[in-house]
Amino acid sequence: MTKSDLDAAQIAKDAEVARLVYEEELEELEREKEKIQREEEAFKAAIAEMYNEVQAGIEADALFAAKAAQRSAEIRSRPPTKSQLKNLMMTYLKNMGGYKYSQLKAKTFAEIQGLYERQKKVKQEGDKENIRKRPGRRLKMKATKKSKRQKTNSDLKEEEHLKTFLQIIPNKEEEVDYEVLIRDF
């Protein structure tokens, strides 16, 4: 064997080793890609599962809130009980009818209801009379209040002019004296 044959054999051997190393690295790279792809799929599955759990929680909360709202609406729409009505009528009679709580407490529901209806009727008749008796008076009151609230420019100028003639001088006894100032215009 000549030296060139040995060199050619060494080159062929090196080429074979390089090819094997290259194929090994390609296989390793493929395994890494597959591993990364599996990890990404697992990550996406975990995110999807978390999203589904959160969505289920949101839906459960919405359902709970709807049930709570429905329950509270049912409770509010129930008519008051007899004892609640009695307490409401007693409060009205105490405030509007001039009765004392001790007077009303001894009475039955029917008696309190009769007093309540009578007092409501008296109040409604009184309101109707007041409306019929004084329709103009209320209008005049509103007009006077409005005129008191609005000051014209001339009123403001006159007020400013009068303020120039007054000076407040505090007294040692904490009394206030007003002294007219003399000014030459």
C-alpha positions in Angstrom: 0.0 0.0 0.0 1.2 3.3 -1.0 1.0 6.4 0.9 -1.7 7.8 -1.5 -3.8 4.7 -0.9 -3.5 5.2 2.8 -4.4 8.9 2.5 -7.4 8.0 0.3 -8.5 5.3 2.9 -8.1 7.8 5.7 -10.1 10.4 3.8 -12.8 7.9 3.1 -12.8 6.8 6.8 -13.0 10.5 7.9 -15.8 11.1 5.5 -17.7 8.1 6.9 -17.1 9.3 10.5 -18.3 12.8 9.5 -21.4 11.4 7.8 -22.2 9.3 10.9 -21.6 12.3 13.3 -23.8 14.4 10.9 -26.6 11.8 11.0 -26.3 11.5 14.7 -26.6 15.3 15.2 -29.6 15.3 12.8 -31.3 12.6 14.9 -30.6 14.5 18.1 -31.9 17.7 16.6 -35.1 15.9 15.5 -35.5 14.5 19.1 -35.1 18.1 20.5 -37.7 19.4 18.0 -40.1 16.6 19.0 -39.5 17.3 22.7 -40.1 21.0 22.2 -43.2 20.3 20.2 -44.5 18.0 23.0 -43.8 20.6 25.6 -45.6 23.3 23.6 -48.6 21.0 23.2 -48.6 20.2 26.9 -48.3 23.9 27.7 -51.2 24.7 25.3 -53.3 22.0 26.8 -52.6 23.3 30.3 -53.5 26.8 29.3 -56.7 25.5 27.6 -57.6 23.6 30.8 -57.0 26.7 33.0 -59.1 28.8 30.6 -61.9 26.3 30.8 -61.7 26.3 34.6 -61.8 30.1 34.8 -64.7 30.2 32.3 -66.5 27.6 34.4 -65.9 29.7 37.5 -67.2 32.8 35.7 -70.3 31.0 34.6 -70.9 29.6 38.1 -70.5 33.1 39.5 -73.0 34.5 37.0 -75.4 31.7 37.7 -75.1 32.3 41.5 -75.6 36.1 41.0 -78.7 35.5 38.9 -80.1 33.1 41.5 -79.3 35.6 44.3 -81.0 38.5 42.3 -84.0 36.3 41.6 -84.2 35.3 45.3 -84.0 38.9 46.5 -86.6 40.0 44.0 -88.9 37.2 45.3 -88.3 38.4 48.8 -89.0 42.0 48.0 -92.2 41.1 46.0 -93.7 39.2 48.9 -96.5 41.0 50.6 -95.6 42.1 54.2 -96.7 39.9 57.0 -99.5 40.9 59.4 -97.0 41.9 62.1 -95.0 44.0 59.6 -98.2 45.7 58.5 -99.2 46.3 62.1 -95.8 47.9 62.8 -96.0 50.1 59.7 -99.5 51.3 60.5 -98.5 51.9 64.2 -95.5 54.0 63.0 -97.8 56.0 60.7 -100.4 56.6 63.4 -97.6 57.6 65.9 -96.2 60.1 63.5 -99.3 61.4 61.7 -102.1 60.7 64.1 -100.7 61.8 67.4 -101.0 58.4 69.1 -98.5 57.0 71.5 -96.8 53.7 70.9 -98.2 52.4 74.3 -101.8 53.3 73.2 -101.4 51.4 69.9 -99.6 48.4 71.3 -102.6 47.2 73.3 -104.9 47.3 70.3 -105.6 44.5 67.9 -104.6 44.4 64.2 -108.2 45.2 63.1 -108.5 48.2 65.5 -105.2 49.6 64.3 -106.2 49.0 60.7 -109.5 51.0 61.3 -107.6 53.9 62.9 -105.0 53.8 60.1 -107.7 54.0 57.3 -109.5 56.8 59.2 -106.3 58.8 59.6 -105.4 58.3 55.9 -108.8 59.5 54.9 -108.6 62.6 57.1 -105.1 63.3 55.7 -106.3 63.0 52.1 -109.3 65.2 52.7 -107.1 67.8 54.3 -104.7 67.8 51.4 -107.6 68.3 49.0 -108.9 71.2 51.0 -105.5 72.9 51.1 -105.2 72.6 47.4 -108.6 74.1 46.8 -108.3 76.9 49.4 -104.9 78.3 48.5 -103.9 77.8 44.9 -102.7 81.4 44.4 -100.8 81.7 47.7 -98.3 79.1 46.7 -97.6 80.8 43.4 -97.0 84.2 45.1 -94.7 82.6 47.6 -92.6 81.1 44.8 -92.4 84.5 43.1 -91.3 86.3 46.2 -88.7 83.7 46.9 -87.4 84.0 43.4 -87.3 87.8 43.5 -85.4 87.7 46.8 -82.8 85.3 45.3 -82.1 87.4 42.1 -80.4 90.7 42.6 -80.0 93.1 39.7 -76.9 94.9 38.7 -78.3 98.2 40.1 -79.0 96.5 43.4 -75.4 95.3 43.6 -74.0 98.7 42.6 -76.1 100.4 45.3 -75.0 97.9 47.9 -71.4 98.4 47.0 -71.9 102.2 47.2 -73.4 101.9 50.7 -70.6 99.7 51.9 -68.1 102.4 51.2 -69.9 104.5 53.9 -69.7 101.8 56.6 -66.7 100.6 58.5 -66.9 97.9 61.1 -64.8 98.7 64.2 -64.5 95.8 66.8 -64.9 96.9 70.4 -62.9 95.4 73.2 -66.2 94.1 74.7 -66.8 92.2 71.5 -69.6 94.4 70.4 -69.7 95.8 66.9 -70.2 99.6 66.3 -70.9 101.0 62.9 -69.5 104.5 62.2 -70.3 106.5 59.2 -67.3 107.6 57.2 -67.1 111.0 55.7 -65.9 110.9 52.1 -65.5 113.5 49.6 -66.4 112.5 46.1 
